[in-house]
Amino acid sequence: MRDARGDMRRPVGLRLWLSGGWLTLLVAGAIFAPWIAPKDPLMQDLFLGRLPPFWESGTEPGFWLGTDSLGRDVLSRMLYGARLALVVALVAGTLTCIIGAALGLIAGYYRGWPDRIISRFVDIWMAFPPVLFAILLIAVLGPGLWSIIIAIVVIDWTRFARVIRAEAMTQGAMDYVASAQVAGRKRFGTMLTEILPNVLPTIVVLLTLEMGIAVIVEAILSFVNLSISTDSPTWGGMIAEGRTSVHQAWWVLVFPLIALFLTVLSFSQLGEGLKDRFDPVLR
Amino acid sequence: MMYQIKDLHLSLPDMTRKPLLGPAPRIEILKGLTFDVPEGAVVGIVGGSGSGKSTLGRAMLRLLEPTGGEIVFDGQTITHLSENALRPLRRRFQMIFQDPMSSLNPRRRVGGIIAGPLRLHGFEGVSARVDEALDMVGLPRHFSRRFPHELSGGQRQRVGIARAIALRPDFILADEIVSGLDVSSQAQVLNLLGELVRELGLTLAFISHDLSVIRRLCSRVVVLHQGVIVEQADTATLFDAPKARYTQELLQAIPLPDPFQKWL
C-alpha cells in the first residue's frame, strides 16, 4: 500500500518569493556595500548638491538615485544604511524573541508562582510608553549600536511573553501533555519536546514581525538623531534630512522611505509565508 | 492484585467560586471509593457524565493526587508518591486517551510518538519495537512517517493503543476510547483491544458511559454515580440482575434495535 500523500508539495507562494527576494537583495546589498556602492557615502561635494535621479535631466553619471543637499550619493548611503538596519533587525529581533518566548513558555506551561511573577512584570512593563521609553534608555546608555539593540529588547520582550504564554497555556491543556506525564517525561523535558514544537510556528511569525518592528524603531531613533554617531548613514537619518528639503529634492526622502516600507512589509510577510510552507499541520 | 483502591477521596478547588481573599471552596468529586482490580481482569468503570469516572482513572495513574484514601499498585502504595519516585513505575501503567486528536502531538510523526516513551525508559532496538507495535495494532509500518492529522479517527486511536502497548505495561487504562468513533471503527478498535488483552496478558480498566460496550469486553463492572460506587459485580450477574436503581436505569437506556422497523 503506497500513497502519494508524502509526494504532495505545496508550491512556494508568491508571498514567500517576493518577501524573500527583497530581503535577499537587501542582505546582499548590505554585505557587499563597500564593493558595489557607486560612491563613498560620506563624500561631500557642494557643486553636486541636489542632483535628481538618473531619469531626470541635469544628472551626473554615477549618481543613480541623485544626491542630497551636501552632494552625497543617495544610493550609496542607502546601501550603507541597510547594514545598520539589518544588523539591528537580526540581533535585536532574535534576542527579543529568545528572552520573551522563554519567559512566556515558562509562565504559560508551569503556571503558579512563575506565571504570577512574569505576568505582573509584563503588565507593569507594558504601561510604559514604548518610544519614549526607548529614547530615555538611549539617553541614559548613550548612542551606539548596542544601545539601540538593548533598547529594542527591553521594550519589546513583553510582546513575545504575552502571546507565547497564551499559546503555551492552550497547548498545556492538551492530552498529549498528560500523555507525556504518563510516559514519565520530566516537566522541563515536556516543555521543550512537546510544547515548544507546537508554539514554534507562532514564534517564527512573531520573530519576523519583530525584525520589521526593530527596523522601524531604529529608523525612529535615527530620525530623532539618537541612533549611532551622526556621520554613519542611516535610513532614519536620511529621512530626517530629506524632510527639510522635500520641495527641492524629494528623492532624498522618498527612496529611503520606500526601502523602509518594503523591508518592514517583507519581514512580516516572510513569517506568514514560512508558516504556510513549513508547518506540517497546515500542509 | 493489580490495583487495590481503598476509600479513595479526591476534591479539586473550584476557581469559579473563589472569594477575592482566602482559598477557593473545594468540590468533592470522589467520595470514598473501594474496589480491586485483579491481575488479568478487564474491569469496566461505567457511569453517567459527571460521575467521576475519568477523575478516578487519572487518580489511578497518579495524574491527580488523591486527598484521602489509598491506592496500591501491585503491592506498592502510590497514593502520595512524588513524580520522581513514580517515574520508574510509570512504564508499568499506561493510558489510552479519549480524544486521539488531542493526545497525539500534532507536530510529531507517528513513529516519534510511539518511540518517545520507549527511549525515555531506555529500551533497546527502538525502531524494531515501533514496527512491532504498529504490526500488533494492524497499521502498516510506513505509517510511522505520517503525522496524526493524516490518519482517520480509527487509525489515530490505534496509534494511541500502539504507544501504550509498546512499553509492555502490566496495566492499561482506557478512558472512553471509542466514544469519538463511528460504530464500525468502534467495533474494530474494541475487537483489537480484546485480542491484545488476551495475547499480552494485560490487566485493563475500561472507562465508558456505554454499557453495551462494557458487556462485550469486561469481566467485571464497577458502576459509579456522583462519586460513589453504587454497584460492583461480575458482568453476567450485573446484566442479569442489576441491584442498584441507577444500574437499572443505565441498562434501560441501552438502545435496542426495534423489531418493528417501519421506516425501511
Chai-1 contact restraints between the chains, C-beta under 6 A:
chainA,res_idxA,chainB,res_idxB,connection_type,confidence,min_distance_angstrom,max_distance_angstrom,comment,restraint_id
A,M1,B,P140,contact,1.0,0.0,6.0,A-B,restraint_1
A,R5,B,E150,contact,1.0,0.0,6.0,A-B,restraint_2
A,M174,B,S102,contact,1.0,0.0,6.0,A-B,restraint_3
A,D175,B,F97,contact,1.0,0.0,6.0,A-B,restraint_4
A,D175,B,S102,contact,1.0,0.0,6.0,A-B,restraint_5
A,D175,B,S103,contact,1.0,0.0,6.0,A-B,restraint_6
A,Y176,B,S103,contact,1.0,0.0,6.0,A-B,restraint_7
A,Y176,B,N105,contact,1.0,0.0,6.0,A-B,restraint_8
A,A178,B,L63,contact,1.0,0.0,6.0,A-B,restraint_9
A,S179,B,S103,contact,1.0,0.0,6.0,A-B,restraint_10
A,V182,B,M95,contact,1.0,0.0,6.0,A-B,restraint_11
A,A183,B,P117,contact,1.0,0.0,6.0,A-B,restraint_12
A,A183,B,L120,contact,1.0,0.0,6.0,A-B,restraint_13
A,G184,B,R87,contact,1.0,0.0,6.0,A-B,restraint_14
A,G184,B,R90,contact,1.0,0.0,6.0,A-B,restraint_15
A,G184,B,L120,contact,1.0,0.0,6.0,A-B,restraint_16
A,R185,B,L120,contact,1.0,0.0,6.0,A-B,restraint_17
A,E194,B,N105,contact,1.0,0.0,6.0,A-B,restraint_18
A,P197,B,R107,contact,1.0,0.0,6.0,A-B,restraint_19
A,N198,B,R107,contact,1.0,0.0,6.0,A-B,restraint_20
A,P280,B,F147,contact,1.0,0.0,6.0,A-B,restraint_21
A,V281,B,P106,contact,1.0,0.0,6.0,A-B,restraint_22
